[in-house]
Amino acid sequence: MLVRYAAGWDAINTSTDAGLPALREGDLDIIWNVLGVPGLQFRFRNAYVGESGEGVFPAFRIILNYELPLL
């Protein structure tokens, strides 16, 4: 399990010198390695992203990873 929080503010667009909105993000990842199948992993990610003045946008993902033994 992984919990992350990041925030950014006072960013400037270098091509226009205009200020960018403050941004906040919180993530919760739950990772499950399947014991019966080596290299198979399920990841459940729940993220919330908030921009100043725009509200909070949720994002829920289910990610399937499988490592292929190429060598």
PDB file of N, CA, C and O in Angstrom, chain B, residues numbered from 101:
ATOM      1  N   MET B 101       0.847  -1.170   0.000  1.00  0.00           N
ATOM      2  CA  MET B 101       0.000   0.000   0.000  1.00  0.00           C
ATOM      3  C   MET B 101       0.893   1.234   0.000  1.00  0.00           C
ATOM      4  O   MET B 101       1.947   1.259   0.637  1.00  0.00           O
ATOM      5  N   LEU B 102       0.460   2.234  -0.712  1.00  0.00           N
ATOM      6  CA  LEU B 102       1.230   3.463  -0.845  1.00  0.00           C
ATOM      7  C   LEU B 102       0.277   4.650  -0.779  1.00  0.00           C
ATOM      8  O   LEU B 102      -0.751   4.669  -1.456  1.00  0.00           O
ATOM      9  N   VAL B 103       0.621   5.630   0.031  1.00  0.00           N
ATOM     10  CA  VAL B 103      -0.155   6.872   0.125  1.00  0.00           C
ATOM     11  C   VAL B 103       0.783   8.021  -0.232  1.00  0.00           C
ATOM     12  O   VAL B 103       1.894   8.120   0.291  1.00  0.00           O
ATOM     13  N   ARG B 104       0.317   8.886  -1.132  1.00  0.00           N
ATOM     14  CA  ARG B 104       1.144   9.991  -1.598  1.00  0.00           C
ATOM     15  C   ARG B 104       0.347  11.286  -1.608  1.00  0.00           C
ATOM     16  O   ARG B 104      -0.856  11.278  -1.866  1.00  0.00           O
ATOM     17  N   TYR B 105       1.019  12.399  -1.327  1.00  0.00           N
ATOM     18  CA  TYR B 105       0.415  13.728  -1.442  1.00  0.00           C
ATOM     19  C   TYR B 105       1.446  14.660  -2.065  1.00  0.00           C
ATOM     20  O   TYR B 105       2.611  14.667  -1.667  1.00  0.00           O
ATOM     21  N   ALA B 106       1.013  15.437  -3.033  1.00  0.00           N
ATOM     22  CA  ALA B 106       1.907  16.400  -3.677  1.00  0.00           C
ATOM     23  C   ALA B 106       1.151  17.700  -3.884  1.00  0.00           C
ATOM     24  O   ALA B 106      -0.064  17.699  -4.082  1.00  0.00           O
ATOM     25  N   ALA B 107       1.879  18.809  -3.838  1.00  0.00           N
ATOM     26  CA  ALA B 107       1.276  20.127  -4.055  1.00  0.00           C
ATOM     27  C   ALA B 107       2.272  21.008  -4.805  1.00  0.00           C
ATOM     28  O   ALA B 107       3.484  20.923  -4.609  1.00  0.00           O
ATOM     29  N   GLY B 108       1.722  21.847  -5.663  1.00  0.00           N
ATOM     30  CA  GLY B 108       2.557  22.788  -6.395  1.00  0.00           C
ATOM     31  C   GLY B 108       1.835  24.115  -6.550  1.00  0.00           C
ATOM     32  O   GLY B 108       0.627  24.146  -6.786  1.00  0.00           O
ATOM     33  N   TRP B 109       2.566  25.205  -6.419  1.00  0.00           N
ATOM     34  CA  TRP B 109       1.986  26.537  -6.559  1.00  0.00           C
ATOM     35  C   TRP B 109       3.074  27.479  -7.037  1.00  0.00           C
ATOM     36  O   TRP B 109       4.253  27.125  -7.030  1.00  0.00           O
ATOM     37  N   ASP B 110       2.692  28.661  -7.447  1.00  0.00           N
ATOM     38  CA  ASP B 110       3.591  29.691  -7.974  1.00  0.00           C
ATOM     39  C   ASP B 110       4.318  29.255  -9.248  1.00  0.00           C
ATOM     40  O   ASP B 110       5.408  29.751  -9.534  1.00  0.00           O
ATOM     41  N   ALA B 111       3.725  28.327 -10.021  1.00  0.00           N
ATOM     42  CA  ALA B 111       4.330  27.920 -11.287  1.00  0.00           C
ATOM     43  C   ALA B 111       4.014  28.960 -12.357  1.00  0.00           C
ATOM     44  O   ALA B 111       2.964  29.602 -12.324  1.00  0.00           O
ATOM     45  N   ILE B 112       4.931  29.118 -13.299  1.00  0.00           N
ATOM     46  CA  ILE B 112       4.779  30.107 -14.366  1.00  0.00           C
ATOM     47  C   ILE B 112       4.992  29.419 -15.707  1.00  0.00           C
ATOM     48  O   ILE B 112       5.947  28.661 -15.879  1.00  0.00           O
ATOM     49  N   ASN B 113       4.101  29.685 -16.653  1.00  0.00           N
ATOM     50  CA  ASN B 113       4.262  29.207 -18.014  1.00  0.00           C
ATOM     51  C   ASN B 113       5.391  30.004 -18.647  1.00  0.00           C
ATOM     52  O   ASN B 113       5.277  31.220 -18.797  1.00  0.00           O
ATOM     53  N   THR B 114       6.478  29.339 -19.020  1.00  0.00           N
ATOM     54  CA  THR B 114       7.666  30.054 -19.508  1.00  0.00           C
ATOM     55  C   THR B 114       7.452  30.697 -20.873  1.00  0.00           C
ATOM     56  O   THR B 114       8.137  31.666 -21.202  1.00  0.00           O
ATOM     57  N   SER B 115       6.528  30.189 -21.671  1.00  0.00           N
ATOM     58  CA  SER B 115       6.323  30.787 -22.993  1.00  0.00           C
ATOM     59  C   SER B 115       5.468  32.052 -22.934  1.00  0.00           C
ATOM     60  O   SER B 115       5.597  32.920 -23.797  1.00  0.00           O
ATOM     61  N   THR B 116       4.587  32.170 -21.916  1.00  0.00           N
ATOM     62  CA  THR B 116       3.716  33.342 -21.829  1.00  0.00           C
ATOM     63  C   THR B 116       3.958  34.176 -20.577  1.00  0.00           C
ATOM     64  O   THR B 116       3.395  35.264 -20.454  1.00  0.00           O
ATOM     65  N   ASP B 117       4.764  33.708 -19.663  1.00  0.00           N
ATOM     66  CA  ASP B 117       5.016  34.355 -18.361  1.00  0.00           C
ATOM     67  C   ASP B 117       3.750  34.519 -17.533  1.00  0.00           C
ATOM     68  O   ASP B 117       3.702  35.357 -16.633  1.00  0.00           O
ATOM     69  N   ALA B 118       2.721  33.726 -17.829  1.00  0.00           N
ATOM     70  CA  ALA B 118       1.468  33.762 -17.070  1.00  0.00           C
ATOM     71  C   ALA B 118       1.541  32.749 -15.932  1.00  0.00           C
ATOM     72  O   ALA B 118       2.146  31.686 -16.067  1.00  0.00           O
ATOM     73  N   GLY B 119       0.923  33.094 -14.823  1.00  0.00           N
ATOM     74  CA  GLY B 119       0.895  32.185 -13.689  1.00  0.00           C
ATOM     75  C   GLY B 119      -0.045  31.005 -13.936  1.00  0.00           C
ATOM     76  O   GLY B 119      -1.070  31.151 -14.603  1.00  0.00           O
ATOM     77  N   LEU B 120       0.308  29.838 -13.398  1.00  0.00           N
ATOM     78  CA  LEU B 120      -0.508  28.637 -13.507  1.00  0.00           C
ATOM     79  C   LEU B 120      -1.229  28.399 -12.186  1.00  0.00           C
ATOM     80  O   LEU B 120      -0.741  28.830 -11.141  1.00  0.00           O
ATOM     81  N   PRO B 121      -2.378  27.724 -12.203  1.00  0.00           N
ATOM     82  CA  PRO B 121      -3.117  27.509 -10.950  1.00  0.00           C
ATOM     83  C   PRO B 121      -2.381  26.563 -10.001  1.00  0.00           C
ATOM     84  O   PRO B 121      -1.596  25.714 -10.422  1.00  0.00           O
ATOM     85  N   ALA B 122      -2.660  26.738  -8.708  1.00  0.00           N
ATOM     86  CA  ALA B 122      -2.115  25.817  -7.708  1.00  0.00           C
ATOM     87  C   ALA B 122      -2.718  24.438  -7.941  1.00  0.00           C
ATOM     88  O   ALA B 122      -3.875  24.318  -8.345  1.00  0.00           O
ATOM     89  N   LEU B 123      -1.936  23.408  -7.686  1.00  0.00           N
ATOM     90  CA  LEU B 123      -2.367  22.041  -7.953  1.00  0.00           C
ATOM     91  C   LEU B 123      -2.041  21.169  -6.748  1.00  0.00           C
ATOM     92  O   LEU B 123      -0.941  21.237  -6.199  1.00  0.00           O
ATOM     93  N   ARG B 124      -3.008  20.351  -6.343  1.00  0.00           N
ATOM     94  CA  ARG B 124      -2.808  19.398  -5.241  1.00  0.00           C
ATOM     95  C   ARG B 124      -3.267  18.030  -5.703  1.00  0.00           C
ATOM     96  O   ARG B 124      -4.236  17.914  -6.454  1.00  0.00           O
ATOM     97  N   GLU B 125      -2.564  16.981  -5.249  1.00  0.00           N
ATOM     98  CA  GLU B 125      -2.948  15.618  -5.624  1.00  0.00           C
ATOM     99  C   GLU B 125      -2.684  14.672  -4.465  1.00  0.00           C
ATOM    100  O   GLU B 125      -1.646  14.741  -3.807  1.00  0.00           O
ATOM    101  N   GLY B 126      -3.640  13.790  -4.230  1.00  0.00           N
ATOM    102  CA  GLY B 126      -3.489  12.738  -3.232  1.00  0.00           C
ATOM    103  C   GLY B 126      -3.770  11.396  -3.881  1.00  0.00           C
ATOM    104  O   GLY B 126      -4.760  11.249  -4.598  1.00  0.00           O
ATOM    105  N   ASP B 127      -2.906  10.410  -3.638  1.00  0.00           N
ATOM    106  CA  ASP B 127      -3.035   9.090  -4.256  1.00  0.00           C
ATOM    107  C   ASP B 127      -3.035   8.012  -3.185  1.00  0.00           C
ATOM    108  O   ASP B 127      -2.341   8.112  -2.173  1.00  0.00           O
ATOM    109  N   LEU B 128      -3.833   6.976  -3.433  1.00  0.00           N
ATOM    110  CA  LEU B 128      -3.813   5.765  -2.617  1.00  0.00           C
ATOM    111  C   LEU B 128      -3.651   4.599  -3.575  1.00  0.00           C
ATOM    112  O   LEU B 128      -4.523   4.357  -4.409  1.00  0.00           O
ATOM    113  N   ASP B 129      -2.543   3.874  -3.464  1.00  0.00           N
ATOM    114  CA  ASP B 129      -2.284   2.686  -4.284  1.00  0.00           C
ATOM    115  C   ASP B 129      -2.301   1.459  -3.397  1.00  0.00           C
ATOM    116  O   ASP B 129      -1.663   1.426  -2.345  1.00  0.00           O
ATOM    117  N   ILE B 130      -3.040   0.449  -3.832  1.00  0.00           N
ATOM    118  CA  ILE B 130      -3.025  -0.854  -3.165  1.00  0.00           C
ATOM    119  C   ILE B 130      -2.544  -1.850  -4.201  1.00  0.00           C
ATOM    120  O   ILE B 130      -3.169  -2.008  -5.250  1.00  0.00           O
ATOM    121  N   ILE B 131      -1.440  -2.522  -3.917  1.00  0.00           N
ATOM    122  CA  ILE B 131      -0.793  -3.414  -4.874  1.00  0.00           C
ATOM    123  C   ILE B 131      -0.917  -4.849  -4.374  1.00  0.00           C
ATOM    124  O   ILE B 131      -0.650  -5.134  -3.206  1.00  0.00           O
ATOM    125  N   TRP B 132      -1.326  -5.750  -5.270  1.00  0.00           N
ATOM    126  CA  TRP B 132      -1.471  -7.161  -4.925  1.00  0.00           C
ATOM    127  C   TRP B 132      -0.671  -7.978  -5.920  1.00  0.00           C
ATOM    128  O   TRP B 132      -0.997  -8.015  -7.106  1.00  0.00           O
ATOM    129  N   ASN B 133       0.388  -8.640  -5.435  1.00  0.00           N
ATOM    130  CA  ASN B 133       1.171  -9.554  -6.251  1.00  0.00           C
ATOM    131  C   ASN B 133       0.545 -10.935  -6.137  1.00  0.00           C
ATOM    132  O   ASN B 133       0.459 -11.487  -5.040  1.00  0.00           O
ATOM    133  N   VAL B 134       0.108 -11.495  -7.256  1.00  0.00           N
ATOM    134  CA  VAL B 134      -0.554 -12.793  -7.269  1.00  0.00           C
ATOM    135  C   VAL B 134       0.502 -13.879  -7.046  1.00  0.00           C
ATOM    136  O   VAL B 134       1.414 -14.032  -7.858  1.00  0.00           O
ATOM    137  N   LEU B 135       0.382 -14.623  -5.961  1.00  0.00           N
ATOM    138  CA  LEU B 135       1.402 -15.609  -5.591  1.00  0.00           C
ATOM    139  C   LEU B 135       1.444 -16.787  -6.556  1.00  0.00           C
ATOM    140  O   LEU B 135       2.522 -17.318  -6.822  1.00  0.00           O
ATOM    141  N   GLY B 136       0.306 -17.205  -7.082  1.00  0.00           N
ATOM    142  CA  GLY B 136       0.269 -18.368  -7.961  1.00  0.00           C
ATOM    143  C   GLY B 136       0.800 -18.120  -9.361  1.00  0.00           C
ATOM    144  O   GLY B 136       1.108 -19.069 -10.081  1.00  0.00           O
ATOM    145  N   VAL B 137       0.913 -16.840  -9.762  1.00  0.00           N
ATOM    146  CA  VAL B 137       1.372 -16.488 -11.112  1.00  0.00           C
ATOM    147  C   VAL B 137       2.526 -15.491 -10.976  1.00  0.00           C
ATOM    148  O   VAL B 137       2.292 -14.301 -10.767  1.00  0.00           O
ATOM    149  N   PRO B 138       3.779 -15.972 -11.095  1.00  0.00           N
ATOM    150  CA  PRO B 138       4.919 -15.056 -10.955  1.00  0.00           C
ATOM    151  C   PRO B 138       4.881 -13.946 -12.004  1.00  0.00           C
ATOM    152  O   PRO B 138       4.671 -14.206 -13.189  1.00  0.00           O
ATOM    153  N   GLY B 139       5.084 -12.725 -11.561  1.00  0.00           N
ATOM    154  CA  GLY B 139       5.112 -11.577 -12.452  1.00  0.00           C
ATOM    155  C   GLY B 139       3.765 -10.891 -12.646  1.00  0.00           C
ATOM    156  O   GLY B 139       3.701  -9.856 -13.310  1.00  0.00           O
ATOM    157  N   LEU B 140       2.677 -11.443 -12.080  1.00  0.00           N
ATOM    158  CA  LEU B 140       1.353 -10.845 -12.236  1.00  0.00           C
ATOM    159  C   LEU B 140       1.048  -9.962 -11.033  1.00  0.00           C
ATOM    160  O   LEU B 140       1.219 -10.370  -9.884  1.00  0.00           O
ATOM    161  N   GLN B 141       0.598  -8.759 -11.315  1.00  0.00           N
ATOM    162  CA  GLN B 141       0.335  -7.777 -10.267  1.00  0.00           C
ATOM    163  C   GLN B 141      -0.916  -6.983 -10.606  1.00  0.00           C
ATOM    164  O   GLN B 141      -1.088  -6.536 -11.740  1.00  0.00           O
ATOM    165  N   PHE B 142      -1.789  -6.809  -9.622  1.00  0.00           N
ATOM    166  CA  PHE B 142      -2.951  -5.924  -9.730  1.00  0.00           C
ATOM    167  C   PHE B 142      -2.681  -4.683  -8.890  1.00  0.00           C
ATOM    168  O   PHE B 142      -2.171  -4.773  -7.773  1.00  0.00           O
ATOM    169  N   ARG B 143      -3.024  -3.534  -9.435  1.00  0.00           N
ATOM    170  CA  ARG B 143      -2.868  -2.283  -8.698  1.00  0.00           C
ATOM    171  C   ARG B 143      -4.182  -1.527  -8.743  1.00  0.00           C
ATOM    172  O   ARG B 143      -4.745  -1.301  -9.814  1.00  0.00           O
ATOM    173  N   PHE B 144      -4.663  -1.142  -7.582  1.00  0.00           N
ATOM    174  CA  PHE B 144      -5.881  -0.345  -7.453  1.00  0.00           C
ATOM    175  C   PHE B 144      -5.463   1.054  -7.024  1.00  0.00           C
ATOM    176  O   PHE B 144      -4.888   1.229  -5.950  1.00  0.00           O
ATOM    177  N   ARG B 145      -5.749   2.052  -7.858  1.00  0.00           N
ATOM    178  CA  ARG B 145      -5.313   3.425  -7.568  1.00  0.00           C
ATOM    179  C   ARG B 145      -6.530   4.335  -7.459  1.00  0.00           C
ATOM    180  O   ARG B 145      -7.403   4.349  -8.328  1.00  0.00           O
ATOM    181  N   ASN B 146      -6.562   5.088  -6.375  1.00  0.00           N
ATOM    182  CA  ASN B 146      -7.600   6.084  -6.155  1.00  0.00           C
ATOM    183  C   ASN B 146      -6.887   7.423  -5.992  1.00  0.00           C
ATOM    184  O   ASN B 146      -6.115   7.606  -5.051  1.00  0.00           O
ATOM    185  N   ALA B 147      -7.142   8.352  -6.897  1.00  0.00           N
ATOM    186  CA  ALA B 147      -6.440   9.641  -6.884  1.00  0.00           C
ATOM    187  C   ALA B 147      -7.455  10.776  -6.865  1.00  0.00           C
ATOM    188  O   ALA B 147      -8.544  10.669  -7.428  1.00  0.00           O
ATOM    189  N   TYR B 148      -7.079  11.848  -6.214  1.00  0.00           N
ATOM    190  CA  TYR B 148      -7.881  13.076  -6.182  1.00  0.00           C
ATOM    191  C   TYR B 148      -6.975  14.231  -6.560  1.00  0.00           C
ATOM    192  O   TYR B 148      -5.934  14.441  -5.937  1.00  0.00           O
ATOM    193  N   VAL B 149      -7.371  14.986  -7.589  1.00  0.00           N
ATOM    194  CA  VAL B 149      -6.577  16.108  -8.073  1.00  0.00           C
ATOM    195  C   VAL B 149      -7.419  17.365  -7.930  1.00  0.00           C
ATOM    196  O   VAL B 149      -8.573  17.400  -8.359  1.00  0.00           O
ATOM    197  N   GLY B 150      -6.842  18.395  -7.329  1.00  0.00           N
ATOM    198  CA  GLY B 150      -7.561  19.648  -7.142  1.00  0.00           C
ATOM    199  C   GLY B 150      -6.783  20.825  -7.695  1.00  0.00           C
ATOM    200  O   GLY B 150      -5.602  20.998  -7.394  1.00  0.00           O
ATOM    201  N   GLU B 151      -7.449  21.633  -8.506  1.00  0.00           N
ATOM    202  CA  GLU B 151      -6.875  22.880  -8.995  1.00  0.00           C
ATOM    203  C   GLU B 151      -7.563  24.028  -8.293  1.00  0.00           C
ATOM    204  O   GLU B 151      -8.746  23.943  -7.961  1.00  0.00           O
ATOM    205  N   SER B 152      -6.830  25.099  -8.068  1.00  0.00           N
ATOM    206  CA  SER B 152      -7.412  26.251  -7.378  1.00  0.00           C
ATOM    207  C   SER B 152      -8.575  26.802  -8.189  1.00  0.00           C
ATOM    208  O   SER B 152      -8.420  27.149  -9.360  1.00  0.00           O
ATOM    209  N   GLY B 153      -9.736  26.879  -7.558  1.00  0.00           N
ATOM    210  CA  GLY B 153     -10.911  27.423  -8.197  1.00  0.00           C
ATOM    211  C   GLY B 153     -11.676  26.444  -9.079  1.00  0.00           C
ATOM    212  O   GLY B 153     -12.760  26.787  -9.551  1.00  0.00           O
ATOM    213  N   GLU B 154     -11.166  25.254  -9.318  1.00  0.00           N
ATOM    214  CA  GLU B 154     -11.816  24.301 -10.223  1.00  0.00           C
ATOM    215  C   GLU B 154     -12.450  23.126  -9.489  1.00  0.00           C
ATOM    216  O   GLU B 154     -13.201  22.372 -10.108  1.00  0.00           O
ATOM    217  N   GLY B 155     -12.190  22.939  -8.226  1.00  0.00           N
ATOM    218  CA  GLY B 155     -12.741  21.802  -7.500  1.00  0.00           C
ATOM    219  C   GLY B 155     -11.803  20.608  -7.504  1.00  0.00           C
ATOM    220  O   GLY B 155     -10.655  20.703  -7.938  1.00  0.00           O
ATOM    221  N   VAL B 156     -12.305  19.489  -7.016  1.00  0.00           N
ATOM    222  CA  VAL B 156     -11.512  18.267  -6.893  1.00  0.00           C
ATOM    223  C   VAL B 156     -12.055  17.235  -7.879  1.00  0.00           C
ATOM    224  O   VAL B 156     -13.261  17.004  -7.958  1.00  0.00           O
ATOM    225  N   PHE B 157     -11.144  16.623  -8.624  1.00  0.00           N
ATOM    226  CA  PHE B 157     -11.511  15.622  -9.617  1.00  0.00           C
ATOM    227  C   PHE B 157     -11.011  14.253  -9.172  1.00  0.00           C
ATOM    228  O   PHE B 157      -9.807  14.076  -8.985  1.00  0.00           O
ATOM    229  N   PRO B 158     -11.909  13.273  -8.996  1.00  0.00           N
ATOM    230  CA  PRO B 158     -11.473  11.937  -8.608  1.00  0.00           C
ATOM    231  C   PRO B 158     -11.076  11.114  -9.841  1.00  0.00           C
ATOM    232  O   PRO B 158     -11.588  11.327 -10.941  1.00  0.00           O
ATOM    233  N   ALA B 159     -10.159  10.177  -9.631  1.00  0.00           N
ATOM    234  CA  ALA B 159      -9.761   9.243 -10.681  1.00  0.00           C
ATOM    235  C   ALA B 159      -9.527   7.886 -10.024  1.00  0.00           C
ATOM    236  O   ALA B 159      -8.717   7.768  -9.104  1.00  0.00           O
ATOM    237  N   PHE B 160     -10.234   6.868 -10.497  1.00  0.00           N
ATOM    238  CA  PHE B 160     -10.077   5.519  -9.979  1.00  0.00           C
ATOM    239  C   PHE B 160      -9.585   4.633 -11.110  1.00  0.00           C
ATOM    240  O   PHE B 160     -10.151   4.633 -12.203  1.00  0.00           O
ATOM    241  N   ARG B 161      -8.521   3.873 -10.839  1.00  0.00           N
ATOM    242  CA  ARG B 161      -7.939   3.031 -11.884  1.00  0.00           C
ATOM    243  C   ARG B 161      -7.695   1.623 -11.352  1.00  0.00           C
ATOM    244  O   ARG B 161      -7.369   1.426 -10.181  1.00  0.00           O
ATOM    245  N   ILE B 162      -7.859   0.669 -12.229  1.00  0.00           N
ATOM    246  CA  ILE B 162      -7.439  -0.707 -11.968  1.00  0.00           C
ATOM    247  C   ILE B 162      -6.375  -1.020 -13.013  1.00  0.00           C
ATOM    248  O   ILE B 162      -6.640  -0.974 -14.214  1.00  0.00           O
ATOM    249  N   ILE B 163      -5.177  -1.337 -12.552  1.00  0.00           N
ATOM    250  CA  ILE B 163      -4.040  -1.537 -13.433  1.00  0.00           C
ATOM    251  C   ILE B 163      -3.565  -2.984 -13.306  1.00  0.00           C
ATOM    252  O   ILE B 163      -3.408  -3.496 -12.197  1.00  0.00           O
ATOM    253  N   LEU B 164      -3.339  -3.632 -14.432  1.00  0.00           N
ATOM    254  CA  LEU B 164      -2.846  -4.997 -14.459  1.00  0.00           C
ATOM    255  C   LEU B 164      -1.448  -4.976 -15.043  1.00  0.00           C
ATOM    256  O   LEU B 164      -1.250  -4.509 -16.164  1.00  0.00           O
ATOM    257  N   ASN B 165      -0.478  -5.477 -14.296  1.00  0.00           N
ATOM    258  CA  ASN B 165       0.904  -5.558 -14.760  1.00  0.00           C
ATOM    259  C   ASN B 165       1.310  -7.015 -14.853  1.00  0.00           C
ATOM    260  O   ASN B 165       0.967  -7.824 -13.991  1.00  0.00           O
ATOM    261  N   TYR B 166       2.039  -7.339 -15.897  1.00  0.00           N
ATOM    262  CA  TYR B 166       2.596  -8.685 -16.045  1.00  0.00           C
ATOM    263  C   TYR B 166       3.987  -8.561 -16.630  1.00  0.00           C
ATOM    264  O   TYR B 166       4.177  -7.958 -17.686  1.00  0.00           O
ATOM    265  N   GLU B 167       4.958  -9.136 -15.938  1.00  0.00           N
ATOM    266  CA  GLU B 167       6.345  -9.104 -16.407  1.00  0.00           C
ATOM    267  C   GLU B 167       6.582 -10.264 -17.359  1.00  0.00           C
ATOM    268  O   GLU B 167       6.351 -11.421 -17.005  1.00  0.00           O
ATOM    269  N   LEU B 168       7.039  -9.961 -18.555  1.00  0.00           N
ATOM    270  CA  LEU B 168       7.356 -10.997 -19.522  1.00  0.00           C
ATOM    271  C   LEU B 168       8.837 -11.356 -19.430  1.00  0.00           C
ATOM    272  O   LEU B 168       9.691 -10.478 -19.552  1.00  0.00           O
ATOM    273  N   PRO B 169       9.148 -12.619 -19.219  1.00  0.00           N
ATOM    274  CA  PRO B 169      10.571 -13.031 -19.161  1.00  0.00           C
ATOM    275  C   PRO B 169      11.154 -13.102 -20.572  1.00  0.00           C
ATOM    276  O   PRO B 169      11.053 -14.136 -21.233  1.00  0.00           O
ATOM    277  N   LEU B 170      11.756 -12.022 -21.031  1.00  0.00           N
ATOM    278  CA  LEU B 170      12.273 -11.967 -22.396  1.00  0.00           C
ATOM    279  C   LEU B 170      13.674 -12.554 -22.546  1.00  0.00           C
ATOM    280  O   LEU B 170      14.041 -13.014 -23.627  1.00  0.00           O
ATOM    281  N   LEU B 171      14.440 -12.539 -21.492  1.00  0.00           N
ATOM    282  CA  LEU B 171      15.811 -13.071 -21.582  1.00  0.00           C
ATOM    283  C   LEU B 171      15.945 -14.374 -20.850  1.00  0.00           C
ATOM    284  O   LEU B 171      17.028 -14.959 -20.824  1.00  0.00           O
TER     285      LEU B 171
END
